[in-house]
Amino acid sequence: MDKNALVETACQELMTYGVWDRKSRLKYWIKKYLLKRPTTPEDLVFWPTGLLAAGLWQCRQEGSDAEAALLDLVLQVYYERWIDKGCRILWLDDLLAGETLLDLYEDHRCAGQKDSLITEEDMERYGAAIEKLASYALEHPTDEIGSFLYRARQNNGFVFVDSIGLACPFLYRYGVVFDRQELMELAVKQIVNFLAYGMDAVTGLPYHGFSIADDCKYGIIGWGRAVGWLLRGMSGSMTTQYGRERLEESYIKAVDAALAFQRRDGYFAWQLQAVEGPADTSATGMICVALRQGIELGILQDPKYERALRDGRAAVEKAAREGRVYQCSGECEGFGQYPQRYGAYPWALGPALML
Protein backbone atom coordinates (compact mmCIF):
# COMPACT_ATOMS: atom_id res chain seq x y z
CA MET A 1 0.00 0.00 0.00
CA ASP A 2 1.48 3.34 -1.10
CA LYS A 3 0.63 5.46 1.93
CA ASN A 4 2.03 8.62 0.35
CA ALA A 5 -0.47 8.27 -2.49
CA LEU A 6 -3.29 7.74 0.00
CA VAL A 7 -2.25 10.84 1.93
CA GLU A 8 -2.19 12.90 -1.26
CA THR A 9 -5.69 11.76 -2.21
CA ALA A 10 -6.95 12.37 1.33
CA CYS A 11 -5.60 15.93 1.27
CA GLN A 12 -7.36 16.59 -2.03
CA GLU A 13 -10.66 15.10 -0.88
CA LEU A 14 -10.49 16.91 2.46
CA MET A 15 -10.69 20.18 0.59
CA THR A 16 -13.17 19.17 -2.12
CA TYR A 17 -15.55 16.47 -0.85
CA GLY A 18 -19.04 17.89 -0.29
CA VAL A 19 -18.01 21.40 -1.35
CA TRP A 20 -20.61 22.96 -3.60
CA ASP A 21 -19.89 24.26 -7.06
CA ARG A 22 -21.64 27.29 -8.54
CA LYS A 23 -24.50 25.19 -9.89
CA SER A 24 -25.20 23.65 -6.47
CA ARG A 25 -25.18 27.08 -4.82
CA LEU A 26 -27.63 28.40 -7.40
CA LYS A 27 -29.99 25.46 -6.83
CA TYR A 28 -29.87 26.06 -3.09
CA TRP A 29 -30.62 29.77 -3.53
CA ILE A 30 -33.58 29.11 -5.85
CA LYS A 31 -35.06 26.43 -3.59
CA LYS A 32 -34.66 28.41 -0.39
CA TYR A 33 -35.39 31.98 -1.42
CA LEU A 34 -37.58 31.71 -4.53
CA LEU A 35 -39.51 28.50 -3.95
CA LYS A 36 -39.46 28.86 -0.13
CA ARG A 37 -38.83 25.15 0.32
CA PRO A 38 -36.90 23.52 3.18
CA THR A 39 -33.33 22.86 2.17
CA THR A 40 -30.05 22.02 3.83
CA PRO A 41 -27.06 24.35 3.43
CA GLU A 42 -23.53 23.32 2.56
CA ASP A 43 -21.77 21.38 5.34
CA LEU A 44 -18.01 21.95 5.32
CA VAL A 45 -17.23 19.52 8.17
CA PHE A 46 -19.59 16.64 7.42
CA TRP A 47 -18.49 13.23 8.71
CA PRO A 48 -16.65 11.92 5.61
CA THR A 49 -14.15 14.77 5.78
CA GLY A 50 -14.02 14.35 9.56
CA LEU A 51 -12.77 10.81 9.00
CA LEU A 52 -10.23 12.05 6.47
CA ALA A 53 -8.97 14.66 8.94
CA ALA A 54 -8.58 11.98 11.61
CA GLY A 55 -6.63 9.80 9.19
CA LEU A 56 -4.35 12.64 8.21
CA TRP A 57 -3.77 13.49 11.86
CA GLN A 58 -2.60 9.93 12.48
CA CYS A 59 -0.18 10.23 9.55
CA ARG A 60 0.97 13.58 10.90
CA GLN A 61 1.80 11.98 14.24
CA GLU A 62 3.77 9.17 12.62
CA GLY A 63 5.55 11.15 9.90
CA SER A 64 8.68 13.29 9.77
CA ASP A 65 8.80 16.90 10.95
CA ALA A 66 8.48 18.10 7.36
CA GLU A 67 5.45 15.87 6.75
CA ALA A 68 3.88 17.01 10.01
CA ALA A 69 4.31 20.66 9.04
CA LEU A 70 2.68 20.06 5.65
CA LEU A 71 -0.27 18.20 7.13
CA ASP A 72 -0.66 20.88 9.78
CA LEU A 73 -1.04 23.40 6.99
CA VAL A 74 -3.60 21.26 5.13
CA LEU A 75 -5.66 20.75 8.28
CA GLN A 76 -5.41 24.42 9.14
CA VAL A 77 -6.80 25.42 5.75
CA TYR A 78 -9.65 22.91 6.15
CA TYR A 79 -10.69 24.23 9.54
CA GLU A 80 -10.10 27.90 8.72
CA ARG A 81 -12.52 27.64 5.80
CA TRP A 82 -15.21 26.37 8.16
CA ILE A 83 -14.44 28.88 10.91
CA ASP A 84 -14.40 31.79 8.46
CA LYS A 85 -17.95 30.87 7.44
CA GLY A 86 -19.24 30.98 10.99
CA CYS A 87 -18.64 27.42 12.26
CA ARG A 88 -21.99 26.21 10.98
CA ILE A 89 -22.95 22.93 12.70
CA LEU A 90 -25.80 21.10 11.02
CA TRP A 91 -25.76 17.59 12.46
CA LEU A 92 -24.30 15.42 15.17
CA ASP A 93 -22.13 14.05 12.36
CA ASP A 94 -20.13 17.28 12.39
CA LEU A 95 -18.74 16.54 15.84
CA LEU A 96 -16.41 13.96 14.29
CA ALA A 97 -14.40 16.78 12.69
CA GLY A 98 -14.04 18.27 16.16
CA GLU A 99 -11.74 15.43 17.19
CA THR A 100 -8.87 16.51 14.97
CA LEU A 101 -9.49 20.21 15.60
CA LEU A 102 -9.16 19.44 19.30
CA ASP A 103 -6.00 17.41 18.67
CA LEU A 104 -4.52 20.25 16.63
CA TYR A 105 -5.42 22.81 19.28
CA GLU A 106 -4.08 20.76 22.17
CA ASP A 107 -0.87 19.80 20.38
CA HIS A 108 0.02 23.39 19.60
CA ARG A 109 -1.11 24.63 23.00
CA CYS A 110 1.27 22.18 24.66
CA ALA A 111 4.13 22.85 22.24
CA GLY A 112 3.82 26.64 22.36
CA GLN A 113 3.95 29.01 19.43
CA LYS A 114 7.62 28.61 18.52
CA ASP A 115 8.06 27.84 14.81
CA SER A 116 4.31 27.21 14.52
CA LEU A 117 2.07 28.09 11.62
CA ILE A 118 -0.75 28.49 14.10
CA THR A 119 -0.79 31.89 15.79
CA GLU A 120 -2.18 32.92 19.16
CA GLU A 121 -5.15 34.45 17.36
CA ASP A 122 -5.74 31.14 15.55
CA MET A 123 -5.69 29.32 18.88
CA GLU A 124 -8.37 31.62 20.25
CA ARG A 125 -10.54 31.04 17.20
CA TYR A 126 -9.99 27.27 17.34
CA GLY A 127 -10.86 27.25 21.03
CA ALA A 128 -14.09 29.13 20.33
CA ALA A 129 -14.98 26.68 17.54
CA ILE A 130 -14.32 23.70 19.82
CA GLU A 131 -16.51 25.24 22.51
CA LYS A 132 -19.28 25.73 19.96
CA LEU A 133 -19.16 22.03 19.04
CA ALA A 134 -19.36 21.03 22.70
CA SER A 135 -22.27 23.40 23.31
CA TYR A 136 -24.10 21.95 20.31
CA ALA A 137 -23.86 18.50 21.87
CA LEU A 138 -24.99 19.69 25.29
CA GLU A 139 -28.04 21.34 23.74
CA HIS A 140 -28.86 18.55 21.28
CA PRO A 141 -32.28 16.91 21.78
CA THR A 142 -32.31 13.53 23.47
CA ASP A 143 -34.87 10.85 24.20
CA GLU A 144 -36.20 10.14 27.69
CA ILE A 145 -33.07 8.22 28.75
CA GLY A 146 -30.66 10.86 27.44
CA SER A 147 -29.63 9.34 24.09
CA PHE A 148 -29.04 11.72 21.20
CA LEU A 149 -31.82 11.73 18.62
CA TYR A 150 -29.91 11.34 15.39
CA ARG A 151 -32.13 13.54 13.23
CA ALA A 152 -34.14 15.33 15.89
CA ARG A 153 -35.96 17.57 13.41
CA GLN A 154 -37.65 14.52 11.90
CA ASN A 155 -39.47 13.90 15.20
CA ASN A 156 -39.20 10.12 14.88
CA GLY A 157 -37.48 9.35 18.16
CA PHE A 158 -34.73 7.30 16.48
CA VAL A 159 -31.34 6.74 18.06
CA PHE A 160 -28.65 5.63 15.58
CA VAL A 161 -25.48 3.76 16.52
CA ASP A 162 -23.65 6.14 14.16
CA SER A 163 -23.87 8.78 16.88
CA ILE A 164 -21.63 6.69 19.13
CA GLY A 165 -18.69 6.87 16.72
CA LEU A 166 -19.47 10.36 15.45
CA ALA A 167 -19.85 12.20 18.74
CA CYS A 168 -18.47 10.26 21.70
CA PRO A 169 -14.70 10.38 21.04
CA PHE A 170 -14.85 14.18 20.64
CA LEU A 171 -17.00 14.65 23.73
CA TYR A 172 -14.83 12.42 25.88
CA ARG A 173 -11.57 14.02 24.78
CA TYR A 174 -13.05 17.49 25.23
CA GLY A 175 -13.96 16.55 28.78
CA VAL A 176 -10.42 15.32 29.46
CA VAL A 177 -8.65 18.32 27.92
CA PHE A 178 -10.82 20.99 29.51
CA ASP A 179 -11.60 19.12 32.73
CA ARG A 180 -15.33 18.94 31.99
CA GLN A 181 -16.57 15.79 33.65
CA GLU A 182 -20.09 16.31 32.35
CA LEU A 183 -18.88 15.89 28.75
CA MET A 184 -17.16 12.62 29.59
CA GLU A 185 -20.33 11.46 31.31
CA LEU A 186 -22.42 12.47 28.31
CA ALA A 187 -20.22 10.39 26.00
CA VAL A 188 -20.35 7.34 28.24
CA LYS A 189 -24.12 7.66 28.67
CA GLN A 190 -24.65 7.41 24.90
CA ILE A 191 -22.68 4.17 24.82
CA VAL A 192 -24.21 2.61 27.93
CA ASN A 193 -27.69 3.39 26.66
CA PHE A 194 -27.02 1.81 23.29
CA LEU A 195 -25.56 -1.29 24.88
CA ALA A 196 -28.72 -1.59 26.96
CA TYR A 197 -31.29 -0.97 24.22
CA GLY A 198 -29.66 -1.45 20.79
CA MET A 199 -27.86 -4.80 20.87
CA ASP A 200 -28.80 -8.26 19.63
CA ALA A 201 -28.69 -10.78 22.48
CA VAL A 202 -27.83 -13.74 20.23
CA THR A 203 -24.87 -12.39 18.24
CA GLY A 204 -23.73 -9.61 20.56
CA LEU A 205 -23.76 -7.25 17.57
CA PRO A 206 -25.61 -3.93 17.33
CA TYR A 207 -28.79 -3.18 15.47
CA HIS A 208 -28.56 0.03 13.47
CA GLY A 209 -30.67 1.85 16.03
CA PHE A 210 -33.57 1.84 18.44
CA SER A 211 -36.49 3.86 19.72
CA ILE A 212 -37.40 4.00 23.39
CA ALA A 213 -40.84 5.36 22.53
CA ASP A 214 -41.58 2.33 20.30
CA ASP A 215 -39.65 -0.14 22.46
CA CYS A 216 -38.22 -1.42 19.18
CA LYS A 217 -34.84 -1.99 17.52
CA TYR A 218 -34.39 -0.93 13.91
CA GLY A 219 -32.27 -1.75 10.89
CA ILE A 220 -30.34 -4.95 10.42
CA ILE A 221 -28.16 -6.73 12.95
CA GLY A 222 -24.41 -6.42 12.34
CA TRP A 223 -24.29 -3.81 9.59
CA GLY A 224 -20.53 -3.50 9.15
CA ARG A 225 -20.18 0.24 9.68
CA ALA A 226 -22.60 0.08 12.61
CA VAL A 227 -20.14 -2.23 14.34
CA GLY A 228 -17.34 0.14 13.35
CA TRP A 229 -19.17 3.18 14.74
CA LEU A 230 -19.87 1.41 18.03
CA LEU A 231 -16.32 0.16 18.54
CA ARG A 232 -14.84 3.48 17.45
CA GLY A 233 -16.93 5.35 19.98
CA MET A 234 -16.09 2.92 22.75
CA SER A 235 -12.33 2.89 22.16
CA GLY A 236 -12.31 6.70 22.00
CA SER A 237 -14.10 6.93 25.34
CA MET A 238 -11.73 4.78 27.39
CA THR A 239 -8.62 6.95 27.37
CA THR A 240 -8.91 7.59 31.12
CA GLN A 241 -9.96 5.48 34.08
CA TYR A 242 -13.49 6.91 34.19
CA GLY A 243 -14.47 5.52 30.79
CA ARG A 244 -12.42 2.38 31.12
CA GLU A 245 -14.10 1.31 34.33
CA ARG A 246 -17.52 1.68 32.75
CA LEU A 247 -16.90 0.35 29.26
CA GLU A 248 -13.95 -2.05 29.20
CA GLU A 249 -15.82 -5.29 29.81
CA SER A 250 -18.54 -4.46 27.28
CA TYR A 251 -15.94 -3.31 24.75
CA ILE A 252 -14.06 -6.62 24.89
CA LYS A 253 -17.34 -8.51 24.46
CA ALA A 254 -18.29 -6.38 21.45
CA VAL A 255 -14.86 -6.86 19.88
CA ASP A 256 -15.06 -10.62 20.39
CA ALA A 257 -18.54 -10.67 18.87
CA ALA A 258 -17.23 -8.88 15.78
CA LEU A 259 -14.13 -11.04 15.42
CA ALA A 260 -16.33 -14.15 15.32
CA PHE A 261 -17.29 -13.00 11.81
CA GLN A 262 -13.91 -11.92 10.45
CA ARG A 263 -13.36 -13.74 7.18
CA ARG A 264 -10.36 -15.89 6.34
CA ASP A 265 -9.13 -13.21 3.95
CA GLY A 266 -9.07 -10.66 6.78
CA TYR A 267 -12.08 -8.67 5.64
CA PHE A 268 -15.35 -8.03 7.39
CA ALA A 269 -18.43 -8.21 5.18
CA TRP A 270 -20.84 -5.31 4.65
CA GLN A 271 -23.10 -7.17 7.11
CA LEU A 272 -20.83 -9.13 9.41
CA GLN A 273 -22.87 -12.35 9.40
CA ALA A 274 -23.05 -12.32 5.58
CA VAL A 275 -19.54 -13.74 5.31
CA GLU A 276 -20.18 -14.97 1.77
CA GLY A 277 -21.44 -11.55 0.69
CA PRO A 278 -19.39 -8.54 -0.42
CA ALA A 279 -16.41 -7.53 1.69
CA ASP A 280 -16.43 -3.94 2.91
CA THR A 281 -13.22 -1.97 3.43
CA SER A 282 -15.02 0.72 5.43
CA ALA A 283 -16.28 -1.82 7.96
CA THR A 284 -12.92 -3.58 7.98
CA GLY A 285 -10.97 -0.34 8.40
CA MET A 286 -13.17 1.10 11.14
CA ILE A 287 -13.24 -2.12 13.17
CA CYS A 288 -9.48 -2.53 12.84
CA VAL A 289 -8.81 1.07 13.89
CA ALA A 290 -10.79 0.37 17.06
CA LEU A 291 -8.76 -2.81 17.52
CA ARG A 292 -5.53 -0.84 17.21
CA GLN A 293 -6.74 1.69 19.77
CA GLY A 294 -7.78 -1.06 22.19
CA ILE A 295 -4.40 -2.74 21.84
CA GLU A 296 -2.53 0.52 22.37
CA LEU A 297 -4.60 1.26 25.47
CA GLY A 298 -3.63 -2.12 26.88
CA ILE A 299 -7.22 -3.33 26.94
CA LEU A 300 -6.93 -5.98 24.22
CA GLN A 301 -3.99 -8.11 25.33
CA ASP A 302 -4.64 -11.54 23.83
CA PRO A 303 -2.49 -12.32 20.72
CA LYS A 304 -5.69 -13.03 18.78
CA TYR A 305 -6.35 -9.29 18.61
CA GLU A 306 -2.95 -8.60 17.09
CA ARG A 307 -3.61 -11.32 14.50
CA ALA A 308 -7.03 -9.91 13.67
CA LEU A 309 -5.58 -6.43 13.26
CA ARG A 310 -2.74 -7.72 11.07
CA ASP A 311 -5.14 -9.66 8.84
CA GLY A 312 -7.57 -6.76 8.58
CA ARG A 313 -4.80 -4.31 7.74
CA ALA A 314 -3.51 -6.63 5.02
CA ALA A 315 -7.01 -6.90 3.55
CA VAL A 316 -7.37 -3.12 3.35
CA GLU A 317 -3.92 -2.86 1.78
CA LYS A 318 -4.98 -5.30 -0.95
CA ALA A 319 -7.88 -3.01 -1.84
CA ALA A 320 -5.69 0.09 -2.13
CA ARG A 321 -4.40 1.29 -5.48
CA GLU A 322 -3.60 4.62 -7.10
CA GLY A 323 -4.19 6.53 -3.87
CA ARG A 324 -7.68 5.16 -3.17
CA VAL A 325 -9.19 2.31 -1.17
CA TYR A 326 -11.76 0.32 -3.14
CA GLN A 327 -14.36 -2.31 -2.21
CA CYS A 328 -16.10 0.20 0.08
CA SER A 329 -19.88 0.15 0.40
CA GLY A 330 -21.82 3.27 -0.53
CA GLU A 331 -23.45 5.73 1.84
CA CYS A 332 -26.29 4.37 3.94
CA GLU A 333 -29.67 5.99 3.34
CA GLY A 334 -31.41 4.99 6.59
CA PHE A 335 -32.61 1.96 8.51
CA GLY A 336 -32.63 -1.03 6.17
CA GLN A 337 -31.32 1.03 3.25
CA TYR A 338 -27.80 -0.17 2.46
CA PRO A 339 -27.11 0.28 -1.27
CA GLN A 340 -24.97 -2.50 -2.68
CA ARG A 341 -22.68 -0.10 -4.51
CA TYR A 342 -18.97 -0.56 -3.98
CA GLY A 343 -16.20 1.83 -4.87
CA ALA A 344 -13.66 4.21 -3.32
CA TYR A 345 -15.11 6.53 -0.67
CA PRO A 346 -13.64 8.73 2.10
CA TRP A 347 -15.05 6.43 4.78
CA ALA A 348 -12.63 3.72 3.66
CA LEU A 349 -9.69 6.05 3.00
CA GLY A 350 -9.78 7.80 6.38
CA PRO A 351 -9.63 4.61 8.47
CA ALA A 352 -6.98 3.12 6.14
CA LEU A 353 -4.68 6.01 7.04
CA MET A 354 -5.15 5.19 10.74
CA LEU A 355 -3.94 1.61 10.32
C-alpha positions in Angstrom: 0.0 0.0 0.0 1.5 3.3 -1.1 0.6 5.5 1.9 2.0 8.6 0.4 -0.5 8.3 -2.5 -3.3 7.7 0.0 -2.2 10.8 1.9 -2.2 12.9 -1.3 -5.7 11.8 -2.2 -7.0 12.4 1.3 -5.6 15.9 1.3 -7.4 16.6 -2.0 -10.7 15.1 -0.9 -10.5 16.9 2.5 -10.7 20.2 0.6 -13.2 19.2 -2.1 -15.6 16.5 -0.9 -19.0 17.9 -0.3 -18.0 21.4 -1.4 -20.6 23.0 -3.6 -19.9 24.3 -7.1 -21.6 27.3 -8.5 -24.5 25.2 -9.9 -25.2 23.7 -6.5 -25.2 27.1 -4.8 -27.6 28.4 -7.4 -30.0 25.5 -6.8 -29.9 26.1 -3.1 -30.6 29.8 -3.5 -33.6 29.1 -5.8 -35.1 26.4 -3.6 -34.7 28.4 -0.4 -35.4 32.0 -1.4 -37.6 31.7 -4.5 -39.5 28.5 -3.9 -39.5 28.9 -0.1 -38.8 25.2 0.3 -36.9 23.5 3.2 -33.3 22.9 2.2 -30.0 22.0 3.8 -27.1 24.4 3.4 -23.5 23.3 2.6 -21.8 21.4 5.3 -18.0 21.9 5.3 -17.2 19.5 8.2 -19.6 16.6 7.4 -18.5 13.2 8.7 -16.7 11.9 5.6 -14.2 14.8 5.8 -14.0 14.4 9.6 -12.8 10.8 9.0 -10.2 12.1 6.5 -9.0 14.7 8.9 -8.6 12.0 11.6 -6.6 9.8 9.2 -4.3 12.6 8.2 -3.8 13.5 11.9 -2.6 9.9 12.5 -0.2 10.2 9.5 1.0 13.6 10.9 1.8 12.0 14.2 3.8 9.2 12.6 5.6 11.2 9.9 8.7 13.3 9.8 8.8 16.9 11.0 8.5 18.1 7.4 5.5 15.9 6.7 3.9 17.0 10.0 4.3 20.7 9.0 2.7 20.1 5.7 -0.3 18.2 7.1 -0.7 20.9 9.8 -1.0 23.4 7.0 -3.6 21.3 5.1 -5.7 20.8 8.3 -5.4 24.4 9.1 -6.8 25.4 5.7 -9.6 22.9 6.1 -10.7 24.2 9.5 -10.1 27.9 8.7 -12.5 27.6 5.8 -15.2 26.4 8.2 -14.4 28.9 10.9 -14.4 31.8 8.5 -17.9 30.9 7.4 -19.2 31.0 11.0 -18.6 27.4 12.3 -22.0 26.2 11.0 -23.0 22.9 12.7 -25.8 21.1 11.0 -25.8 17.6 12.5 -24.3 15.4 15.2 -22.1 14.0 12.4 -20.1 17.3 12.4 -18.7 16.5 15.8 -16.4 14.0 14.3 -14.4 16.8 12.7 -14.0 18.3 16.2 -11.7 15.4 17.2 -8.9 16.5 15.0 -9.5 20.2 15.6 -9.2 19.4 19.3 -6.0 17.4 18.7 -4.5 20.3 16.6 -5.4 22.8 19.3 -4.1 20.8 22.2 -0.9 19.8 20.4 0.0 23.4 19.6 -1.1 24.6 23.0 1.3 22.2 24.7 4.1 22.9 22.2 3.8 26.6 22.4 4.0 29.0 19.4 7.6 28.6 18.5 8.1 27.8 14.8 4.3 27.2 14.5 2.1 28.1 11.6 -0.8 28.5 14.1 -0.8 31.9 15.8 -2.2 32.9 19.2 -5.2 34.4 17.4 -5.7 31.1 15.6 -5.7 29.3 18.9 -8.4 31.6 20.2 -10.5 31.0 17.2 -10.0 27.3 17.3 -10.9 27.3 21.0 -14.1 29.1 20.3 -15.0 26.7 17.5 -14.3 23.7 19.8 -16.5 25.2 22.5 -19.3 25.7 20.0 -19.2 22.0 19.0 -19.4 21.0 22.7 -22.3 23.4 23.3 -24.1 22.0 20.3 -23.9 18.5 21.9 -25.0 19.7 25.3 -28.0 21.3 23.7 -28.9 18.6 21.3 -32.3 16.9 21.8 -32.3 13.5 23.5 -34.9 10.8 24.2 -36.2 10.1 27.7 -33.1 8.2 28.8 -30.7 10.9 27.4 -29.6 9.3 24.1 -29.0 11.7 21.2 -31.8 11.7 18.6 -29.9 11.3 15.4 -32.1 13.5 13.2 -34.1 15.3 15.9 -36.0 17.6 13.4 -37.6 14.5 11.9 -39.5 13.9 15.2 -39.2 10.1 14.9 -37.5 9.3 18.2 -34.7 7.3 16.5 -31.3 6.7 18.1 -28.6 5.6 15.6 -25.5 3.8 16.5 -23.6 6.1 14.2 -23.9 8.8 16.9 -21.6 6.7 19.1 -18.7 6.9 16.7 -19.5 10.4 15.4 -19.8 12.2 18.7 -18.5 10.3 21.7 -14.7 10.4 21.0 -14.8 14.2 20.6 -17.0 14.6 23.7 -14.8 12.4 25.9 -11.6 14.0 24.8 -13.0 17.5 25.2 -14.0 16.5 28.8 -10.4 15.3 29.5 -8.6 18.3 27.9 -10.8 21.0 29.5 -11.6 19.1 32.7 -15.3 18.9 32.0 -16.6 15.8 33.6 -20.1 16.3 32.3 -18.9 15.9 28.8 -17.2 12.6 29.6 -20.3 11.5 31.3 -22.4 12.5 28.3 -20.2 10.4 26.0 -20.3 7.3 28.2 -24.1 7.7 28.7 -24.6 7.4 24.9 -22.7 4.2 24.8 -24.2 2.6 27.9 -27.7 3.4 26.7 -27.0 1.8 23.3 -25.6 -1.3 24.9 -28.7 -1.6 27.0 -31.3 -1.0 24.2 -29.7 -1.5 20.8 -27.9 -4.8 20.9 -28.8 -8.3 19.6 -28.7 -10.8 22.5 -27.8 -13.7 20.2 -24.9 -12.4 18.2 -23.7 -9.6 20.6 -23.8 -7.2 17.6 -25.6 -3.9 17.3 -28.8 -3.2 15.5 -28.6 0.0 13.5 -30.7 1.9 16.0 -33.6 1.8 18.4 -36.5 3.9 19.7 -37.4 4.0 23.4 -40.8 5.4 22.5 -41.6 2.3 20.3 -39.7 -0.1 22.5 -38.2 -1.4 19.2 -34.8 -2.0 17.5 -34.4 -0.9 13.9 -32.3 -1.8 10.9 -30.3 -4.9 10.4 -28.2 -6.7 13.0 -24.4 -6.4 12.3 -24.3 -3.8 9.6 -20.5 -3.5 9.2 -20.2 0.2 9.7 -22.6 0.1 12.6 -20.1 -2.2 14.3 -17.3 0.1 13.4 -19.2 3.2 14.7 -19.9 1.4 18.0 -16.3 0.2 18.5 -14.8 3.5 17.5 -16.9 5.3 20.0 -16.1 2.9 22.8 -12.3 2.9 22.2 -12.3 6.7 22.0 -14.1 6.9 25.3 -11.7 4.8 27.4 -8.6 6.9 27.4 -8.9 7.6 31.1 -10.0 5.5 34.1 -13.5 6.9 34.2 -14.5 5.5 30.8 -12.4 2.4 31.1 -14.1 1.3 34.3 -17.5 1.7 32.8 -16.9 0.3 29.3 -14.0 -2.0 29.2 -15.8 -5.3 29.8 -18.5 -4.5 27.3 -15.9 -3.3 24.7 -14.1 -6.6 24.9 -17.3 -8.5 24.5 -18.3 -6.4 21.5 -14.9 -6.9 19.9 -15.1 -10.6 20.4 -18.5 -10.7 18.9 -17.2 -8.9 15.8 -14.1 -11.0 15.4 -16.3 -14.2 15.3 -17.3 -13.0 11.8 -13.9 -11.9 10.4 -13.4 -13.7 7.2 -10.4 -15.9 6.3 -9.1 -13.2 3.9 -9.1 -10.7 6.8 -12.1 -8.7 5.6 -15.4 -8.0 7.4 -18.4 -8.2 5.2 -20.8 -5.3 4.7 -23.1 -7.2 7.1 -20.8 -9.1 9.4 -22.9 -12.3 9.4 -23.1 -12.3 5.6 -19.5 -13.7 5.3 -20.2 -15.0 1.8 -21.4 -11.6 0.7 -19.4 -8.5 -0.4 -16.4 -7.5 1.7 -16.4 -3.9 2.9 -13.2 -2.0 3.4 -15.0 0.7 5.4 -16.3 -1.8 8.0 -12.9 -3.6 8.0 -11.0 -0.3 8.4 -13.2 1.1 11.1 -13.2 -2.1 13.2 -9.5 -2.5 12.8 -8.8 1.1 13.9 -10.8 0.4 17.1 -8.8 -2.8 17.5 -5.5 -0.8 17.2 -6.7 1.7 19.8 -7.8 -1.1 22.2 -4.4 -2.7 21.8 -2.5 0.5 22.4 -4.6 1.3 25.5 -3.6 -2.1 26.9 -7.2 -3.3 26.9 -6.9 -6.0 24.2 -4.0 -8.1 25.3 -4.6 -11.5 23.8 -2.5 -12.3 20.7 -5.7 -13.0 18.8 -6.4 -9.3 18.6 -2.9 -8.6 17.1 -3.6 -11.3 14.5 -7.0 -9.9 13.7 -5.6 -6.4 13.3 -2.7 -7.7 11.1 -5.1 -9.7 8.8 -7.6 -6.8 8.6 -4.8 -4.3 7.7 -3.5 -6.6 5.0 -7.0 -6.9 3.6 -7.4 -3.1 3.4 -3.9 -2.9 1.8 -5.0 -5.3 -1.0 -7.9 -3.0 -1.8 -5.7 0.1 -2.1 -4.4 1.3 -5.5 -3.6 4.6 -7.1 -4.2 6.5 -3.9 -7.7 5.2 -3.2 -9.2 2.3 -1.2 -11.8 0.3 -3.1 -14.4 -2.3 -2.2 -16.1 0.2 0.1 -19.9 0.2 0.4 -21.8 3.3 -0.5 -23.4 5.7 1.8 -26.3 4.4 3.9 -29.7 6.0 3.3 -31.4 5.0 6.6 -32.6 2.0 8.5 -32.6 -1.0 6.2 -31.3 1.0 3.3 -27.8 -0.2 2.5 -27.1 0.3 -1.3 -25.0 -2.5 -2.7 -22.7 -0.1 -4.5 -19.0 -0.6 -4.0 -16.2 1.8 -4.9 -13.7 4.2 -3.3 -15.1 6.5 -0.7 -13.6 8.7 2.1 -15.0 6.4 4.8 -12.6 3.7 3.7 -9.7 6.1 3.0 -9.8 7.8 6.4 -9.6 4.6 8.5 -7.0 3.1 6.1 -4.7 6.0 7.0 -5.2 5.2 10.7 -3.9 1.6 10.3 
